[in-house]
Amino acid sequence: MTDTSAFDGLRSRLRGQLIEPDDADYEAARKVFNAMIDRYPRAIARCVDVADVMVAVDFPRERRLMLAVRCGGHNGGGLSTCDNGLVIDLSRMKGIRADPQTRTVHAQGGCTWGDIDHATHAFGLACPSGIISITGVGGLTLGGGIGHLSRRCGLTIDNLLGADLVLADGSFVSVGPQAHPDLYWAIRGGGGNFGVVTSFEFRLLPVDEVIAGPTVWPYERAAEVLRWYRDFIANAPRELNGFFTFLKIPPIPLFPDALHETIMCGVVWRWSGPADSADEVFAPVRAFGPPAHHAVGAMPYPALQSFFDPLYCTGHQWYWRADFIDGLSDAAIEQHVAHGRVPTALSTMHLYPIDGAVHDTGCHDTAFSYRTSKWAEVIVGVDPDPDKKTLITDWTRRYHDAMHGYGAGGTYVNFMMDEGQERVQATYRDNYARLAEVKRRYDPENLFHVNQNIRPTE
Ligand SMILES: Cc1cc2nc3c(=O)[nH]c(=O)nc-3n(C[C@H](O)[C@H](O)[C@H](O)COP(=O)(O)OP(=O)(O)OC[C@H]3O[C@@H](n4cnc5c(N)ncnc54)[C@H](O)[C@@H]3O)c2cc1C
């Protein structure tokens, strides 16, 4: 047991804050996005700079305390907190420098994607990320990064030019193609296993205004819509992204009143090619069915990125299961339709395309192995009411059990709960041994193990 005076010592060495259980803000500070995760760390170190992070890494290592690292706190499995250990909370490290000349951005390890979008949109530039602006840059990037721009620009890691890390021994390194290339390879998909990333450098792309929004069809037509979508997106230009979804239509003005609260299927689109081609690109979409509603229009890229923020906010019960998918057979579609009726208003199933530019990088070029799959499928049970925990968990598990046999074997680390070592290894396939070797070199004692853990080679 580490005594109180040791924590007093830690507090005195931090420029940021050390929050302990008796402090007024402890209750708020210990919470993460998923309300089903209820952990009580011994202390939370809210770091403000790299020096703070170095001190905060040394402290648990020297005392054999558990260590968790938090950026946006969005991890579904709650992998940015722990019981009785120390949490390094990076949420105050939000420095950003976007450079329109080099088309790059440096962002500190506590930024959310909304922070980056705000800074880069001023120059008509964007970095490929996910589909929600309050997700942390840290967790999303280190696991891969799948989102609206993946088909056109690749995963987030495909645009990661370098990073600064505090390693398990407390030392500081900058990594990139020429500096610690093994570590640079490993952090592109290997999660938070190798150190605390205090700063990321990303390539930016010219993405300013996009044409985006949902098209929805009645659930009764889900099988034919899925078959049509499968073939349509496979042949669509890279400038078009569209992820398929089962959803309950939210009661918002975007949808006609008659559709509110009905369960439907749909596709959320993003076109970032020439605006005057959009009509032609969306002509087959408007024609298929026809849809119950087609709500696609021009919007600034950050508006698309924050489109779902009001729905998926902090404090809901959240349970998800996922798989990579190589192909959507008619048999798989049948199972989707059999299980896809969502049990609560916010529960959903998404099929994110990971073809196009994602396939320009090879399976061994970064730690992210599944470069040959076509979709990342995720089934998510969500509800604000704690009494619905069992309902959403059971639905997700049943649905996933029915679909898993149609998957490619592994899943996206950022869509995992606590699913065991076998599942982690299945996700990295033959990259796992190399990751374990990099882990041995940089974190032999496995200090950073509150994550989808890569165990150091013995
Ligand atoms: C509502 C919602 C929407 C999502 N949408 C998408 C999406 O569109 N695309 C997508 O790819 N993913 C998406 N995700 C998944 C998301 O990528 C993961 O949940 C990710 O772990 C969140 O990152 P975070 O920084 O917010 O998480 P945290 O919970 O803070 O951290 C997650 C993990 O990353 C580690 N970590 C975080 N930052 C650092 C750092 N700076 N250095 C070292 N380790 C670090 C943590 O230790 C932990 O193990 C979504 C999640 C939610 C809840």
The ligand as an SDF file (V2000), in Angstrom:
LIG
                    3D

 53 58  0  0  0  0  0  0  0  0999 V2000
  -19.5000    7.3040  -29.0170 C   0  0  0  0  0  0  0  0  0  0  0  0
  -18.2830    6.6580  -29.5860 C   0  0  0  0  0  0  0  0  0  0  0  0
  -18.0240    6.7630  -30.9370 C   0  0  0  0  0  0  0  0  0  0  0  0
  -16.9000    6.1880  -31.4950 C   0  0  0  0  0  0  0  0  0  0  0  0
  -16.6820    6.2950  -32.8320 N   0  0  0  0  0  0  0  0  0  0  0  0
  -15.5530    5.7970  -33.3580 C   0  0  0  0  0  0  0  0  0  0  0  0
  -15.2530    5.9710  -34.7420 C   0  0  0  0  0  0  0  0  0  0  0  0
  -16.0240    6.5550  -35.4940 O   0  0  0  0  0  0  0  0  0  0  0  0
  -14.1030    5.4610  -35.2290 N   0  0  0  0  0  0  0  0  0  0  0  0
  -13.2090    4.8020  -34.4400 C   0  0  0  0  0  0  0  0  0  0  0  0
  -12.1790    4.3930  -34.9470 O   0  0  0  0  0  0  0  0  0  0  0  0
  -13.4660    4.6000  -33.1300 N   0  0  0  0  0  0  0  0  0  0  0  0
  -14.6080    5.0860  -32.5890 C   0  0  0  0  0  0  0  0  0  0  0  0
  -14.8890    4.8890  -31.2600 N   0  0  0  0  0  0  0  0  0  0  0  0
  -13.9930    4.0240  -30.4950 C   0  0  0  0  0  0  0  0  0  0  0  0
  -12.8350    4.8170  -29.9570 C   0  0  0  0  0  0  0  0  0  0  0  0
  -11.8290    4.8930  -30.9350 O   0  0  0  0  0  0  0  0  0  0  0  0
  -12.2950    4.1010  -28.7160 C   0  0  0  0  0  0  0  0  0  0  0  0
  -13.2920    4.0390  -27.7540 O   0  0  0  0  0  0  0  0  0  0  0  0
  -11.0460    4.8150  -28.1800 C   0  0  0  0  0  0  0  0  0  0  0  0
  -10.4540    3.9720  -27.2170 O   0  0  0  0  0  0  0  0  0  0  0  0
  -11.4110    6.1430  -27.5850 C   0  0  0  0  0  0  0  0  0  0  0  0
  -10.3000    6.9300  -27.3940 O   0  0  0  0  0  0  0  0  0  0  0  0
  -10.2240    7.8860  -26.1270 P   0  0  0  0  0  0  0  0  0  0  0  0
   -8.9240    8.5660  -26.1430 O   0  0  0  0  0  0  0  0  0  0  0  0
  -11.4570    8.7040  -26.0190 O   0  0  0  0  0  0  0  0  0  0  0  0
  -10.2950    6.7700  -24.9970 O   0  0  0  0  0  0  0  0  0  0  0  0
   -9.6780    6.5660  -23.5770 P   0  0  0  0  0  0  0  0  0  0  0  0
  -10.7340    5.7990  -22.8640 O   0  0  0  0  0  0  0  0  0  0  0  0
   -9.1760    7.8100  -22.9550 O   0  0  0  0  0  0  0  0  0  0  0  0
   -8.4390    5.6370  -23.8890 O   0  0  0  0  0  0  0  0  0  0  0  0
   -8.5750    4.4210  -24.5770 C   0  0  0  0  0  0  0  0  0  0  0  0
   -7.2910    3.6200  -24.5590 C   0  0  0  0  0  0  0  0  0  0  0  0
   -6.2520    4.3340  -25.2260 O   0  0  0  0  0  0  0  0  0  0  0  0
   -5.1740    4.6260  -24.3530 C   0  0  0  0  0  0  0  0  0  0  0  0
   -4.7370    6.0100  -24.5950 N   0  0  0  0  0  0  0  0  0  0  0  0
   -5.5390    7.0640  -24.8270 C   0  0  0  0  0  0  0  0  0  0  0  0
   -4.7970    8.1490  -25.0550 N   0  0  0  0  0  0  0  0  0  0  0  0
   -3.5220    7.7670  -24.9420 C   0  0  0  0  0  0  0  0  0  0  0  0
   -2.2850    8.4590  -25.0640 C   0  0  0  0  0  0  0  0  0  0  0  0
   -2.2300    9.7520  -25.3640 N   0  0  0  0  0  0  0  0  0  0  0  0
   -1.1420    7.7430  -24.9040 N   0  0  0  0  0  0  0  0  0  0  0  0
   -1.1700    6.4280  -24.6190 C   0  0  0  0  0  0  0  0  0  0  0  0
   -2.3130    5.7310  -24.4770 N   0  0  0  0  0  0  0  0  0  0  0  0
   -3.4670    6.4020  -24.6400 C   0  0  0  0  0  0  0  0  0  0  0  0
   -5.7400    4.4290  -22.9600 C   0  0  0  0  0  0  0  0  0  0  0  0
   -4.7880    4.0760  -22.0170 O   0  0  0  0  0  0  0  0  0  0  0  0
   -6.7600    3.3270  -23.1620 C   0  0  0  0  0  0  0  0  0  0  0  0
   -6.1330    2.0630  -23.1240 O   0  0  0  0  0  0  0  0  0  0  0  0
  -16.0020    5.4750  -30.6760 C   0  0  0  0  0  0  0  0  0  0  0  0
  -16.2630    5.3700  -29.3020 C   0  0  0  0  0  0  0  0  0  0  0  0
  -17.4050    5.9270  -28.7690 C   0  0  0  0  0  0  0  0  0  0  0  0
  -17.6850    5.7580  -27.3100 C   0  0  0  0  0  0  0  0  0  0  0  0
  1  2  1  0
  2  3  1  0
  2 52  2  0
  3  4  2  0
  4  5  1  0
  4 50  1  0
  5  6  2  0
  6  7  1  0
  6 13  1  0
  7  8  2  0
  7  9  1  0
  9 10  1  0
 10 11  2  0
 10 12  1  0
 12 13  2  0
 13 14  1  0
 14 15  1  0
 14 50  1  0
 15 16  1  0
 16 17  1  0
 16 18  1  0
 18 19  1  0
 18 20  1  0
 20 21  1  0
 20 22  1  0
 22 23  1  0
 23 24  1  0
 24 25  2  0
 24 26  1  0
 24 27  1  0
 27 28  1  0
 28 29  2  0
 28 30  1  0
 28 31  1  0
 31 32  1  0
 32 33  1  0
 33 34  1  0
 33 48  1  0
 34 35  1  0
 35 36  1  0
 35 46  1  0
 36 37  1  0
 36 45  1  0
 37 38  2  0
 38 39  1  0
 39 40  1  0
 39 45  2  0
 40 41  1  0
 40 42  2  0
 42 43  1  0
 43 44  2  0
 44 45  1  0
 46 47  1  0
 46 48  1  0
 48 49  1  0
 50 51  2  0
 51 52  1  0
 52 53  1  0
M  END
$$$$
